[in-house]
Every structure is written in C-alpha cells, then in structure tokens.
Amino acid sequence: MLLPLFFLIFLSLFFMNTHGNNTFLPSTCPSHDCGNGLEIRYPFWHNDSDTPNNHYCGYPHFGLRCADNGQPIFSLPNDNFYVKNINYDDYTFTLVDIDVVDQTCPRARHNLTLGTLPLYHSDLNLNLSFYFNCSSHPSNLTPVKCLGSNDLRSYVVTEENDDGVDKSDLVISCEEKVEATVMKREINMNDLISGFGAAMNKGFVLDWRRMRECGACEASQGFCGYSNAAHEFLCFCKNGQIGKDHCLGMYSITLVLVYFNVVAPCFFNCLPNISCPSLHLIFILFENDVNSRYI
C-alpha cells in the first residue's frame, strides 16, 4: 500500500502548476503594489527607475509603471492605459484608456493596437464604431451631439445596432472612423448614445497567453525574463539562479516519458491497476496542456 500511495503523491506534485497563482516567487521576481491594492506580479513586472537596466523577470513589454495617483499603467503601441484589474487565474486583465477617464462624453482617438504582444481580445468585449465630422446626415441614425462640430455630425454604431445604415457612405462622408473597445455588459443597445461614455470609463478586457519563447522555462517551473544587454530570454529559478533556457534538474517531460516507459516497467509491475501505456497518455496530456497556452 505504501508504494501506490507514494506514487500518487509524486504524481500530484508533478502536475502542480504554480504559474497561475504564483504561490512562490523567487526574490529575483518581486511583486509590487502601486498604491491602489492591485498586486503586480509575474508575468507582469514593475517598471521604474529602480528596475535593473540589464534584465528583468517577466514578459517583455509587460512592465507596468506607477502613476502619481497610484494606478498601474500598461503601454500598448499607440497609447497608455490604466490597469484596473488582473485575474491571474483566468489570464485576463482590464484596461482603461487614460485619455477617456472621468469624461462624460469621451472622444475615441485611436483604434486598439496590440502589435506582436501575446494578447488577445476577450469574448467579453464589444467594439463601438465612431464616425466623426460627417457631412452626410443618415435619417436612421441619431447623431452624438456632444461630439458634433458646427454642421458636421458624429455617430456611434455597433455591429448589433447599425439600423441598416450604409457604412460605406459614412466612411466616405466622415473625416475619421475610430473603433473603441468596451465590455458588452456595460452597453445598453437601446441607449447607446447616452451610455457609451460610462462604458468607455469601465474599460475592456484582454487575454494573455504564455509566450512560446518562455515554454521551456515555465515547464521547468521557472519564471521567464529578458536580458536587455544580451537581447535574449532568461529563466529565473526558485533557487535564485538565472538560466538561459530552463531551470536545471526540473525540466524535461521527454525524459520523464522515457523513464516511465523504458526504465520503470518493473516498478509498475508492483502496481496492477496502473499500466505503462496509461501513464504515457497522462504525461502526453500534461505536455499538451502546457503547450496549449503558448502562442
């Protein structure tokens, strides 16, 4: 009875994944609070003048700066955003465009650009299409008065609430089209004009995925980072060491598979209810689960 119990304990320890909750972080991967109570930790990192110039623990471009008001700031290619929430279990975080904060009639000034970052739009989001300074006046659209200018009108529509308007005509007759991302739950389709400002102030949700370059490191229970000096990825290990690819002594699912399928048959003969093929499948499923979060 002791041998099966030992083996089950071993399996439970092997399948533990600390990167969701980050229950243990090495001293080289410190957490931080800008002052609003939101914990900044891996894969995010605190980016300030005290951050080492040569390397950091966290994903590239996931560094958060602290504003004077205690709000963390996340930078995308075309703008800066306040970070309102980070859900480390669901791999999501909520952003609000700094330009629209506390405005009752905010003017969307740019489309959301994610660049090459490992980020994705959440299914919780909805895009608002703004058409600014339009010379045409569609009869089936109500203009947004607070965004108008002289005889030119501005409109806001969604895919679900365009009232059959010819958008190609708006593209031609309007000076600018900008899409703003909001959360679906904050939008009332029957009151879009008076409600878009509050929705924009609530922000939107992005998903992040594990970077492919960090796969080997995280599979070895390390924490991925980057060296600005060497222009290469690093692996911060729980014992305080910093490697270039993975943490020694903890990585190689392939070696584990070989061991349990070649070296250990005699060991499993003691376990009549567990076969080598079934264990092989278990580890294959584990490997696929790890890799499924890489981009």
Protein Blocks (a to p, Z undefined) as FASTA:
>chain_A
ZZmmmmmmmmmmmmpcfklnopaccfklccddehnopacddfbdcddfklcfkbccddeh
iaccddfkopacdddfkbccddfbdcfknopacdddfklgopabdcdfbdcdekjadcdd
dfkbccddddehifbdcfkbccdfklgghjbccddddfklnnopafklmmmmpmbdcddd
ddfklpcfklmmlmmmmmmmnopaddddddfklmmmmmnopacdddfklopacdddfkop
acfkbcehiaojklmmmmmmmmmmmmmmmmmkbcfklmmmmmmmmmmmmmmmpZZ
